[in-house]
Amino acid sequence: MSSFQPTEPFRFLDLPGELRNNIYDLLFCSWDNELEPTSFSKLSRRCPSYPTPALLRANKQIHAEALDYMTKRNQFVRISCHGLDVRKLFLGDEIPVITANRDAVSQFHGYLMHMTLSKPVHAPSPVALATFEMMVLRADLPMLCEQLDIESVMTEANATTQAHTSLQASISLISKYAQFLTPKIQEHLLQPIAASLRGLSSIDADTVISNLRIIGPGDSTVARNVIGEVIKPRWTDPEATLAEIHTGVDVGKRQWQQNNYYAAAEAWAYSMRTLERMRHSSSWLGLQKIGGEDFVNNTADLYFTLNLLCAAFLQVDMAGNYVDSALLQRNGSVSMRHLHKCETASARFAQHAGSTWSPSNQQVGKMMYRQVKCLRLMRNQASANRAMALIEQAVTLAPNDLAIQDERDAVVAWSAEVEESRRLIEEEQAAMQRKQGRSFWSTLGLVVSALGA
């Protein structure tokens, strides 16, 4: 049976424009819901449903039509992060992007909007600052904006509350698409930014300055509305803010009591990050003004408590029967860092916000107990004397705490093991020295005998 053989090539451009657009939509604007992992753990790749077809290479008209349709239908957004630690920039994982390959992003010019996030530069840097690039769909921009943590990346820049500065953000609407970028389209592109970003401002002596610029063929009313939204503080109510953090602490404690240690740790980690974000955000000055000294002191107390709880979680795996040496040392090191933050919490908040808070004897006793337990679990014999001294202080500060009493017994037993181990090593060394001494005199006697002969 003979098959049909076309006598002429298919004339794609003879199809009606609406039908060609339907084909472009299917081939260039269909995206898989299932995401693929990328080299950066926070991001996942949004893949096209179909591979790039040869249709784009048919001729210039088809290429131009397809690119124009794809750009306006997908509404690509380029995001550049300059001089930022992107590991701290996102709250969650699996944020969908088309690509985070810098070369691929820089070579593609079919995006409608370009958002740049950067740290303020107060002095020239001797080192070139790195830029992290992403290309995303407008449909995925809400999730990305919701997960942006613009406060944590500015922690070092906001060490005190005398002044505050946020990230600098600029949004460029691309001029070559000016006719397409109607006010309605601009509102649609900018809505996720207006809805999710807060505190993009610098505050000095009660003067608030916006750190967001919108440039390009934009509508001035739309731009003003967006800037008016993002300049607002993220947290405004001291009681509600502390209640949110307290809820995380309480949820974690209930999970802990049910031996759901990892669920507890997640609740505490979320509360800790919320506290740190709030403390280094433009919200802090307003919260401090409304809540006063009580708010600052309660925040300091929560900071101490959360670091103590995080240290406790890390010690769960350290106490296992078959714990890996590398895990033991890593958890021990991180646990001790949390406990150091407990130790310095009073001074830290006094410097940062004029706090008058100091931990109670019970809290200091618990902190010392955790320090001692960490030293004992790490099995560093050189730390045995320090552990013994710390646990005695803990017992004095919290004499009715049964966990501290039990840890004291464990440290006494460990110290006895260390002393016995040292004694055995010393005896072995002494025996070795005596053996070497006898060997020397025996050898000397043989030499003398040989010479006499």
C-alpha beads as a LAMMPS data file, in Angstrom:
LAMMPS data file: protein, C-alpha beads

453 atoms
452 bonds

1 atom types
1 bond types

-500.0 500.0 xlo xhi
-500.0 500.0 ylo yhi
-500.0 500.0 zlo zhi

Masses

1 110.0

Atoms # bond

1 1 1 0.000 0.000 0.000
2 1 1 1.461 3.365 -0.971
3 1 1 1.714 6.162 1.620
4 1 1 0.737 9.754 0.986
5 1 1 3.659 11.892 -0.181
6 1 1 3.107 15.687 -0.165
7 1 1 4.144 17.303 -3.424
8 1 1 4.836 20.714 -1.799
9 1 1 6.225 21.765 1.621
10 1 1 3.680 22.775 4.263
11 1 1 3.217 26.553 4.204
12 1 1 2.993 27.407 7.922
13 1 1 2.589 31.133 7.279
14 1 1 -0.527 30.466 5.212
15 1 1 -2.304 29.432 8.420
16 1 1 -4.510 32.125 10.019
17 1 1 -2.684 34.199 12.670
18 1 1 -4.954 32.913 15.449
19 1 1 -4.106 29.321 14.593
20 1 1 -0.380 30.092 14.466
21 1 1 -0.690 31.672 17.901
22 1 1 -2.362 28.520 19.223
23 1 1 0.619 26.522 17.967
24 1 1 3.079 28.982 19.530
25 1 1 1.147 28.768 22.798
26 1 1 1.352 24.977 22.836
27 1 1 5.030 24.774 21.898
28 1 1 6.524 27.752 23.756
29 1 1 4.157 28.508 26.641
30 1 1 3.509 25.062 28.131
31 1 1 5.431 24.262 31.316
32 1 1 5.644 21.102 33.404
33 1 1 4.239 21.193 36.935
34 1 1 6.901 18.772 38.119
35 1 1 10.099 20.637 39.007
36 1 1 13.671 19.462 38.576
37 1 1 16.441 20.014 41.163
38 1 1 19.208 22.531 40.468
39 1 1 22.729 22.931 41.837
40 1 1 21.343 25.538 44.255
41 1 1 19.225 23.721 46.846
42 1 1 16.672 26.516 47.334
43 1 1 15.695 26.640 43.656
44 1 1 14.018 24.138 41.324
45 1 1 13.863 24.279 37.542
46 1 1 10.594 24.844 35.715
47 1 1 10.951 22.881 32.457
48 1 1 9.117 23.428 29.161
49 1 1 6.662 20.699 28.231
50 1 1 8.185 20.405 24.748
51 1 1 11.767 20.703 23.531
52 1 1 12.622 23.798 21.518
53 1 1 11.300 22.935 18.054
54 1 1 13.003 23.535 14.727
55 1 1 10.081 25.832 13.888
56 1 1 12.041 28.755 15.373
57 1 1 14.702 28.261 12.728
58 1 1 12.291 28.169 9.782
59 1 1 12.667 31.846 8.828
60 1 1 12.964 35.314 10.358
61 1 1 9.228 36.045 10.334
62 1 1 8.293 32.875 12.220
63 1 1 11.154 33.441 14.664
64 1 1 10.035 37.027 15.333
65 1 1 6.363 36.052 15.675
66 1 1 7.104 33.160 18.018
67 1 1 9.499 35.175 20.194
68 1 1 7.051 38.073 20.472
69 1 1 4.164 35.772 21.392
70 1 1 6.278 33.760 23.855
71 1 1 7.572 36.907 25.578
72 1 1 4.173 38.522 26.028
73 1 1 2.377 35.305 26.955
74 1 1 4.952 33.972 29.446
75 1 1 5.961 37.403 30.765
76 1 1 9.507 36.478 31.751
77 1 1 11.099 38.359 34.653
78 1 1 14.859 38.632 35.147
79 1 1 16.149 38.877 38.723
80 1 1 19.726 39.878 39.590
81 1 1 21.125 39.651 43.133
82 1 1 24.300 41.709 43.482
83 1 1 26.691 41.190 46.383
84 1 1 24.209 39.095 48.396
85 1 1 24.596 35.764 50.160
86 1 1 21.828 33.983 48.251
87 1 1 21.941 31.098 50.768
88 1 1 20.191 33.476 53.194
89 1 1 17.929 35.111 50.632
90 1 1 15.084 32.572 50.621
91 1 1 12.935 31.219 53.429
92 1 1 11.828 28.000 51.726
93 1 1 12.910 25.461 49.130
94 1 1 11.794 24.430 45.630
95 1 1 11.270 27.953 44.342
96 1 1 10.584 27.547 40.592
97 1 1 12.892 29.279 38.110
98 1 1 13.437 28.808 34.369
99 1 1 17.188 28.956 34.920
100 1 1 19.752 30.247 37.394
101 1 1 22.603 29.940 34.897
102 1 1 24.166 33.388 34.615
103 1 1 25.281 32.955 30.996
104 1 1 21.875 31.663 29.889
105 1 1 20.099 34.549 31.630
106 1 1 22.402 37.205 30.139
107 1 1 21.983 35.816 26.615
108 1 1 18.152 35.884 26.685
109 1 1 16.555 39.272 26.038
110 1 1 12.872 38.350 25.888
111 1 1 11.919 39.520 29.389
112 1 1 9.496 42.322 30.247
113 1 1 10.885 43.297 33.636
114 1 1 14.293 43.226 35.343
115 1 1 14.484 43.389 39.157
116 1 1 17.885 43.974 40.775
117 1 1 18.500 43.443 44.506
118 1 1 21.753 44.687 46.035
119 1 1 23.366 45.747 49.276
120 1 1 24.035 49.469 49.708
121 1 1 27.712 50.191 48.991
122 1 1 29.085 52.827 51.367
123 1 1 32.708 52.483 50.265
124 1 1 34.527 50.994 47.259
125 1 1 35.171 47.278 47.686
126 1 1 38.622 45.863 46.828
127 1 1 36.890 42.638 45.769
128 1 1 34.471 42.377 42.851
129 1 1 31.019 41.540 44.179
130 1 1 29.368 38.474 42.649
131 1 1 26.005 38.644 40.874
132 1 1 23.490 35.800 41.014
133 1 1 21.032 35.658 38.105
134 1 1 17.609 34.040 37.714
135 1 1 14.908 33.993 35.046
136 1 1 11.375 33.257 36.199
137 1 1 7.847 33.217 34.844
138 1 1 5.478 35.947 36.031
139 1 1 3.214 33.087 37.157
140 1 1 5.950 31.941 39.574
141 1 1 6.899 35.433 40.795
142 1 1 4.391 35.449 43.714
143 1 1 6.006 32.381 45.291
144 1 1 9.496 33.795 44.857
145 1 1 8.528 37.142 46.408
146 1 1 6.776 35.424 49.325
147 1 1 9.965 33.469 50.055
148 1 1 12.386 36.405 49.778
149 1 1 14.097 37.119 53.096
150 1 1 15.348 40.653 52.566
151 1 1 16.015 41.092 56.305
152 1 1 18.475 38.259 57.067
153 1 1 20.903 39.288 54.332
154 1 1 21.194 42.706 56.006
155 1 1 21.933 41.461 59.535
156 1 1 25.533 42.705 59.572
157 1 1 24.539 46.123 58.240
158 1 1 21.967 46.680 61.025
159 1 1 23.951 45.838 64.162
160 1 1 22.213 48.573 66.200
161 1 1 18.817 50.273 66.065
162 1 1 20.145 53.820 65.830
163 1 1 19.651 53.635 62.072
164 1 1 18.354 51.063 59.631
165 1 1 19.042 50.291 56.019
166 1 1 17.444 47.688 53.780
167 1 1 18.345 46.135 50.483
168 1 1 18.297 48.442 47.505
169 1 1 15.921 47.339 44.759
170 1 1 15.462 48.646 41.261
171 1 1 12.874 47.504 38.731
172 1 1 13.348 48.199 35.042
173 1 1 10.399 47.895 32.687
174 1 1 11.883 47.140 29.288
175 1 1 11.483 50.014 26.828
176 1 1 11.169 47.950 23.645
177 1 1 7.891 46.538 24.999
178 1 1 6.500 49.979 25.906
179 1 1 3.350 49.595 23.785
180 1 1 2.545 46.267 25.402
181 1 1 3.238 47.518 28.946
182 1 1 -0.118 49.176 29.576
183 1 1 -0.900 50.286 33.157
184 1 1 -2.939 47.104 33.604
185 1 1 -0.005 44.903 32.515
186 1 1 2.342 46.892 34.781
187 1 1 0.040 46.335 37.755
188 1 1 -0.040 42.627 36.948
189 1 1 3.770 42.391 36.735
190 1 1 4.379 44.399 39.918
191 1 1 1.546 42.983 42.053
192 1 1 3.630 40.158 43.683
193 1 1 6.269 42.719 44.702
194 1 1 3.677 45.103 46.138
195 1 1 1.945 42.228 47.973
196 1 1 4.964 40.501 49.540
197 1 1 7.966 42.822 49.928
198 1 1 8.001 45.064 52.985
199 1 1 10.459 47.369 54.674
200 1 1 12.409 48.363 51.535
201 1 1 13.515 51.606 53.155
202 1 1 16.291 53.302 55.067
203 1 1 15.468 54.948 58.402
204 1 1 17.628 57.595 60.074
205 1 1 16.385 60.035 62.718
206 1 1 12.755 59.112 61.968
207 1 1 13.244 59.908 58.260
208 1 1 12.041 57.084 55.984
209 1 1 13.535 56.874 52.500
210 1 1 12.371 54.354 49.908
211 1 1 15.010 51.929 48.651
212 1 1 12.963 50.930 45.591
213 1 1 13.244 52.611 42.190
214 1 1 11.010 51.817 39.214
215 1 1 12.387 52.977 35.887
216 1 1 11.431 52.585 32.243
217 1 1 8.160 53.238 30.409
218 1 1 6.107 52.914 33.570
219 1 1 2.912 54.571 34.726
220 1 1 3.770 57.006 37.545
221 1 1 0.606 56.205 39.518
222 1 1 1.301 52.473 39.408
223 1 1 4.928 53.080 40.462
224 1 1 3.909 55.307 43.409
225 1 1 1.380 52.744 44.619
226 1 1 3.940 49.927 44.567
227 1 1 6.596 52.022 46.339
228 1 1 3.994 53.028 48.928
229 1 1 3.337 49.354 49.691
230 1 1 6.926 48.062 49.903
231 1 1 8.042 50.913 52.163
232 1 1 5.592 49.754 54.859
233 1 1 7.062 47.816 57.829
234 1 1 6.443 44.068 57.855
235 1 1 5.718 43.927 61.614
236 1 1 3.678 46.664 63.310
237 1 1 2.129 45.153 66.478
238 1 1 4.601 44.260 69.287
239 1 1 2.182 41.930 71.102
240 1 1 1.135 40.067 67.947
241 1 1 4.764 39.732 66.821
242 1 1 5.902 38.229 70.123
243 1 1 2.798 36.027 70.233
244 1 1 3.704 34.583 66.818
245 1 1 7.219 33.720 68.041
246 1 1 5.882 32.320 71.345
247 1 1 3.495 30.089 69.389
248 1 1 6.416 28.519 67.558
249 1 1 8.216 27.920 70.849
250 1 1 5.156 26.278 72.420
251 1 1 4.407 24.125 69.364
252 1 1 8.016 22.911 69.397
253 1 1 7.847 22.065 73.098
254 1 1 4.707 19.960 72.574
255 1 1 6.405 18.099 69.725
256 1 1 9.456 17.559 71.937
257 1 1 7.357 16.022 74.684
258 1 1 6.019 13.548 72.106
259 1 1 9.599 12.723 71.022
260 1 1 9.039 14.409 67.638
261 1 1 12.421 16.072 67.868
262 1 1 12.790 17.106 64.233
263 1 1 9.317 18.651 64.102
264 1 1 10.187 20.556 67.285
265 1 1 13.424 21.785 65.740
266 1 1 11.582 23.055 62.636
267 1 1 9.159 25.053 64.791
268 1 1 12.012 26.571 66.804
269 1 1 14.100 27.337 63.720
270 1 1 11.140 29.168 62.139
271 1 1 10.586 31.204 65.309
272 1 1 14.289 32.014 65.565
273 1 1 14.416 33.225 61.973
274 1 1 11.297 35.334 62.484
275 1 1 12.851 36.924 65.560
276 1 1 16.132 37.662 63.797
277 1 1 14.357 39.060 60.712
278 1 1 12.217 41.315 62.861
279 1 1 15.195 42.473 64.943
280 1 1 17.166 43.581 61.874
281 1 1 14.263 45.018 59.891
282 1 1 12.831 48.502 59.463
283 1 1 9.985 47.335 61.723
284 1 1 12.156 47.278 64.848
285 1 1 12.200 50.998 65.605
286 1 1 8.409 51.231 65.405
287 1 1 7.926 48.089 67.498
288 1 1 10.359 49.369 70.104
289 1 1 8.641 52.759 70.224
290 1 1 5.212 51.185 70.754
291 1 1 6.217 48.257 72.980
292 1 1 8.860 50.035 75.029
293 1 1 11.311 48.350 77.370
294 1 1 9.034 45.364 78.014
295 1 1 8.983 44.485 74.318
296 1 1 12.784 44.673 74.035
297 1 1 13.323 42.611 77.193
298 1 1 10.770 39.975 76.142
299 1 1 12.485 39.699 72.760
300 1 1 15.850 39.191 74.473
301 1 1 14.355 36.478 76.689
302 1 1 12.907 34.700 73.650
303 1 1 16.272 34.939 71.881
304 1 1 17.948 33.224 74.849
305 1 1 15.246 30.546 75.075
306 1 1 15.302 29.702 71.368
307 1 1 19.076 29.348 71.245
308 1 1 18.941 27.087 74.298
309 1 1 16.258 24.917 72.659
310 1 1 18.196 24.691 69.386
311 1 1 21.273 23.532 71.324
312 1 1 19.159 20.885 73.061
313 1 1 17.945 19.490 69.715
314 1 1 21.467 19.208 68.320
315 1 1 22.474 17.145 71.342
316 1 1 19.775 14.519 70.626
317 1 1 21.740 12.952 67.769
318 1 1 24.995 13.379 69.708
319 1 1 23.668 11.083 72.435
320 1 1 22.973 8.184 70.046
321 1 1 24.736 4.837 70.464
322 1 1 26.155 4.728 66.935
323 1 1 26.720 8.407 66.230
324 1 1 29.171 9.221 63.438
325 1 1 32.307 11.085 64.558
326 1 1 31.878 13.823 61.946
327 1 1 28.230 14.365 62.980
328 1 1 29.255 14.436 66.629
329 1 1 31.812 17.176 66.049
330 1 1 29.561 19.193 63.709
331 1 1 26.534 19.117 66.017
332 1 1 28.747 19.823 68.991
333 1 1 30.284 22.854 67.326
334 1 1 26.895 24.299 66.260
335 1 1 25.395 23.548 69.671
336 1 1 28.207 25.452 71.388
337 1 1 27.643 28.422 69.042
338 1 1 23.992 28.551 70.110
339 1 1 25.051 28.407 73.751
340 1 1 27.569 31.195 73.184
341 1 1 24.673 33.302 71.875
342 1 1 22.850 32.533 75.123
343 1 1 25.926 33.659 77.062
344 1 1 26.125 36.963 75.181
345 1 1 22.382 37.608 74.807
346 1 1 22.206 40.200 77.597
347 1 1 25.146 42.229 76.245
348 1 1 23.983 41.789 72.644
349 1 1 20.535 43.253 73.315
350 1 1 21.907 45.968 75.569
351 1 1 24.097 47.124 72.677
352 1 1 21.461 46.606 69.998
353 1 1 18.433 48.098 71.712
354 1 1 19.276 49.299 75.209
355 1 1 17.828 46.184 76.854
356 1 1 17.937 45.823 80.649
357 1 1 17.181 42.083 80.539
358 1 1 19.443 39.486 82.109
359 1 1 18.846 35.723 82.409
360 1 1 17.573 34.220 85.666
361 1 1 19.660 31.814 87.741
362 1 1 17.523 28.953 86.434
363 1 1 18.234 29.984 82.832
364 1 1 21.973 30.337 83.432
365 1 1 21.976 26.944 85.166
366 1 1 20.226 25.357 82.170
367 1 1 22.706 26.972 79.805
368 1 1 25.649 25.613 81.787
369 1 1 24.010 22.193 81.910
370 1 1 23.766 22.182 78.104
371 1 1 27.387 23.322 77.795
372 1 1 28.497 20.501 80.077
373 1 1 26.429 17.886 78.256
374 1 1 27.890 19.011 74.938
375 1 1 31.462 18.749 76.266
376 1 1 30.792 15.289 77.703
377 1 1 29.155 13.976 74.517
378 1 1 32.045 15.259 72.402
379 1 1 34.346 13.101 74.613
380 1 1 37.211 15.585 74.649
381 1 1 39.203 14.526 77.716
382 1 1 40.871 17.945 77.953
383 1 1 37.442 19.443 78.713
384 1 1 36.643 17.152 81.664
385 1 1 37.859 19.583 84.343
386 1 1 35.987 22.475 82.747
387 1 1 32.823 20.368 82.562
388 1 1 33.139 19.490 86.241
389 1 1 33.509 23.140 87.240
390 1 1 30.532 24.207 85.088
391 1 1 28.196 21.513 86.383
392 1 1 28.983 22.456 89.984
393 1 1 28.017 26.052 89.167
394 1 1 24.835 24.832 87.462
395 1 1 23.840 22.810 90.534
396 1 1 24.373 25.880 92.703
397 1 1 22.238 28.074 90.448
398 1 1 19.419 25.521 89.968
399 1 1 19.629 23.090 92.915
400 1 1 16.186 21.539 92.318
401 1 1 16.657 20.715 88.642
402 1 1 16.738 16.901 88.313
403 1 1 18.271 16.947 84.823
404 1 1 21.198 18.979 86.115
405 1 1 21.620 16.550 89.036
406 1 1 21.645 13.594 86.635
407 1 1 24.195 15.325 84.407
408 1 1 26.410 15.942 87.415
409 1 1 26.433 12.196 88.117
410 1 1 27.280 11.526 84.458
411 1 1 30.140 14.050 84.542
412 1 1 31.525 12.565 87.771
413 1 1 31.547 9.137 86.127
414 1 1 33.146 10.563 82.979
415 1 1 35.799 12.391 85.013
416 1 1 36.608 9.136 86.825
417 1 1 36.992 7.382 83.447
418 1 1 39.276 10.167 82.224
419 1 1 41.417 9.962 85.384
420 1 1 41.644 6.177 85.110
421 1 1 42.601 6.484 81.464
422 1 1 45.300 9.009 82.339
423 1 1 46.607 6.773 85.117
424 1 1 46.851 3.781 82.799
425 1 1 48.638 5.873 80.160
426 1 1 51.114 7.155 82.761
427 1 1 51.766 3.620 84.035
428 1 1 52.300 2.368 80.497
429 1 1 54.715 5.209 79.780
430 1 1 56.616 4.549 83.021
431 1 1 56.847 0.840 82.192
432 1 1 58.106 1.696 78.705
433 1 1 60.765 3.990 80.171
434 1 1 61.904 1.306 82.634
435 1 1 62.084 -1.234 79.818
436 1 1 64.092 1.169 77.681
437 1 1 66.417 1.831 80.659
438 1 1 67.029 -1.881 81.223
439 1 1 67.626 -2.376 77.539
440 1 1 70.207 0.415 77.563
441 1 1 72.199 -0.997 80.498
442 1 1 72.009 -4.498 79.077
443 1 1 73.381 -3.265 75.779
444 1 1 76.090 -1.274 77.545
445 1 1 77.103 -4.366 79.556
446 1 1 77.438 -6.420 76.369
447 1 1 79.623 -3.731 74.805
448 1 1 81.897 -3.595 77.847
449 1 1 82.205 -7.394 77.919
450 1 1 83.073 -7.420 74.248
451 1 1 85.798 -4.797 74.742
452 1 1 87.263 -6.720 77.729
453 1 1 87.478 -9.860 75.661

Bonds

1 1 1 2
2 1 2 3
3 1 3 4
4 1 4 5
5 1 5 6
6 1 6 7
7 1 7 8
8 1 8 9
9 1 9 10
10 1 10 11
11 1 11 12
12 1 12 13
13 1 13 14
14 1 14 15
15 1 15 16
16 1 16 17
17 1 17 18
18 1 18 19
19 1 19 20
20 1 20 21
21 1 21 22
22 1 22 23
23 1 23 24
24 1 24 25
25 1 25 26
26 1 26 27
27 1 27 28
28 1 28 29
29 1 29 30
30 1 30 31
31 1 31 32
32 1 32 33
33 1 33 34
34 1 34 35
35 1 35 36
36 1 36 37
37 1 37 38
38 1 38 39
39 1 39 40
40 1 40 41
41 1 41 42
42 1 42 43
43 1 43 44
44 1 44 45
45 1 45 46
46 1 46 47
47 1 47 48
48 1 48 49
49 1 49 50
50 1 50 51
51 1 51 52
52 1 52 53
53 1 53 54
54 1 54 55
55 1 55 56
56 1 56 57
57 1 57 58
58 1 58 59
59 1 59 60
60 1 60 61
61 1 61 62
62 1 62 63
63 1 63 64
64 1 64 65
65 1 65 66
66 1 66 67
67 1 67 68
68 1 68 69
69 1 69 70
70 1 70 71
71 1 71 72
72 1 72 73
73 1 73 74
74 1 74 75
75 1 75 76
76 1 76 77
77 1 77 78
78 1 78 79
79 1 79 80
80 1 80 81
81 1 81 82
82 1 82 83
83 1 83 84
84 1 84 85
85 1 85 86
86 1 86 87
87 1 87 88
88 1 88 89
89 1 89 90
90 1 90 91
91 1 91 92
92 1 92 93
93 1 93 94
94 1 94 95
95 1 95 96
96 1 96 97
97 1 97 98
98 1 98 99
99 1 99 100
100 1 100 101
101 1 101 102
102 1 102 103
103 1 103 104
104 1 104 105
105 1 105 106
106 1 106 107
107 1 107 108
108 1 108 109
109 1 109 110
110 1 110 111
111 1 111 112
112 1 112 113
113 1 113 114
114 1 114 115
115 1 115 116
116 1 116 117
117 1 117 118
118 1 118 119
119 1 119 120
120 1 120 121
121 1 121 122
122 1 122 123
123 1 123 124
124 1 124 125
125 1 125 126
126 1 126 127
127 1 127 128
128 1 128 129
129 1 129 130
130 1 130 131
131 1 131 132
132 1 132 133
133 1 133 134
134 1 134 135
135 1 135 136
136 1 136 137
137 1 137 138
138 1 138 139
139 1 139 140
140 1 140 141
141 1 141 142
142 1 142 143
143 1 143 144
144 1 144 145
145 1 145 146
146 1 146 147
147 1 147 148
148 1 148 149
149 1 149 150
150 1 150 151
151 1 151 152
152 1 152 153
153 1 153 154
154 1 154 155
155 1 155 156
156 1 156 157
157 1 157 158
158 1 158 159
159 1 159 160
160 1 160 161
161 1 161 162
162 1 162 163
163 1 163 164
164 1 164 165
165 1 165 166
166 1 166 167
167 1 167 168
168 1 168 169
169 1 169 170
170 1 170 171
171 1 171 172
172 1 172 173
173 1 173 174
174 1 174 175
175 1 175 176
176 1 176 177
177 1 177 178
178 1 178 179
179 1 179 180
180 1 180 181
181 1 181 182
182 1 182 183
183 1 183 184
184 1 184 185
185 1 185 186
186 1 186 187
187 1 187 188
188 1 188 189
189 1 189 190
190 1 190 191
191 1 191 192
192 1 192 193
193 1 193 194
194 1 194 195
195 1 195 196
196 1 196 197
197 1 197 198
198 1 198 199
199 1 199 200
200 1 200 201
201 1 201 202
202 1 202 203
203 1 203 204
204 1 204 205
205 1 205 206
206 1 206 207
207 1 207 208
208 1 208 209
209 1 209 210
210 1 210 211
211 1 211 212
212 1 212 213
213 1 213 214
214 1 214 215
215 1 215 216
216 1 216 217
217 1 217 218
218 1 218 219
219 1 219 220
220 1 220 221
221 1 221 222
222 1 222 223
223 1 223 224
224 1 224 225
225 1 225 226
226 1 226 227
227 1 227 228
228 1 228 229
229 1 229 230
230 1 230 231
231 1 231 232
232 1 232 233
233 1 233 234
234 1 234 235
235 1 235 236
236 1 236 237
237 1 237 238
238 1 238 239
239 1 239 240
240 1 240 241
241 1 241 242
242 1 242 243
243 1 243 244
244 1 244 245
245 1 245 246
246 1 246 247
247 1 247 248
248 1 248 249
249 1 249 250
250 1 250 251
251 1 251 252
252 1 252 253
253 1 253 254
254 1 254 255
255 1 255 256
256 1 256 257
257 1 257 258
258 1 258 259
259 1 259 260
260 1 260 261
261 1 261 262
262 1 262 263
263 1 263 264
264 1 264 265
265 1 265 266
266 1 266 267
267 1 267 268
268 1 268 269
269 1 269 270
270 1 270 271
271 1 271 272
272 1 272 273
273 1 273 274
274 1 274 275
275 1 275 276
276 1 276 277
277 1 277 278
278 1 278 279
279 1 279 280
280 1 280 281
281 1 281 282
282 1 282 283
283 1 283 284
284 1 284 285
285 1 285 286
286 1 286 287
287 1 287 288
288 1 288 289
289 1 289 290
290 1 290 291
291 1 291 292
292 1 292 293
293 1 293 294
294 1 294 295
295 1 295 296
296 1 296 297
297 1 297 298
298 1 298 299
299 1 299 300
300 1 300 301
301 1 301 302
302 1 302 303
303 1 303 304
304 1 304 305
305 1 305 306
306 1 306 307
307 1 307 308
308 1 308 309
309 1 309 310
310 1 310 311
311 1 311 312
312 1 312 313
313 1 313 314
314 1 314 315
315 1 315 316
316 1 316 317
317 1 317 318
318 1 318 319
319 1 319 320
320 1 320 321
321 1 321 322
322 1 322 323
323 1 323 324
324 1 324 325
325 1 325 326
326 1 326 327
327 1 327 328
328 1 328 329
329 1 329 330
330 1 330 331
331 1 331 332
332 1 332 333
333 1 333 334
334 1 334 335
335 1 335 336
336 1 336 337
337 1 337 338
338 1 338 339
339 1 339 340
340 1 340 341
341 1 341 342
342 1 342 343
343 1 343 344
344 1 344 345
345 1 345 346
346 1 346 347
347 1 347 348
348 1 348 349
349 1 349 350
350 1 350 351
351 1 351 352
352 1 352 353
353 1 353 354
354 1 354 355
355 1 355 356
356 1 356 357
357 1 357 358
358 1 358 359
359 1 359 360
360 1 360 361
361 1 361 362
362 1 362 363
363 1 363 364
364 1 364 365
365 1 365 366
366 1 366 367
367 1 367 368
368 1 368 369
369 1 369 370
370 1 370 371
371 1 371 372
372 1 372 373
373 1 373 374
374 1 374 375
375 1 375 376
376 1 376 377
377 1 377 378
378 1 378 379
379 1 379 380
380 1 380 381
381 1 381 382
382 1 382 383
383 1 383 384
384 1 384 385
385 1 385 386
386 1 386 387
387 1 387 388
388 1 388 389
389 1 389 390
390 1 390 391
391 1 391 392
392 1 392 393
393 1 393 394
394 1 394 395
395 1 395 396
396 1 396 397
397 1 397 398
398 1 398 399
399 1 399 400
400 1 400 401
401 1 401 402
402 1 402 403
403 1 403 404
404 1 404 405
405 1 405 406
406 1 406 407
407 1 407 408
408 1 408 409
409 1 409 410
410 1 410 411
411 1 411 412
412 1 412 413
413 1 413 414
414 1 414 415
415 1 415 416
416 1 416 417
417 1 417 418
418 1 418 419
419 1 419 420
420 1 420 421
421 1 421 422
422 1 422 423
423 1 423 424
424 1 424 425
425 1 425 426
426 1 426 427
427 1 427 428
428 1 428 429
429 1 429 430
430 1 430 431
431 1 431 432
432 1 432 433
433 1 433 434
434 1 434 435
435 1 435 436
436 1 436 437
437 1 437 438
438 1 438 439
439 1 439 440
440 1 440 441
441 1 441 442
442 1 442 443
443 1 443 444
444 1 444 445
445 1 445 446
446 1 446 447
447 1 447 448
448 1 448 449
449 1 449 450
450 1 450 451
451 1 451 452
452 1 452 453
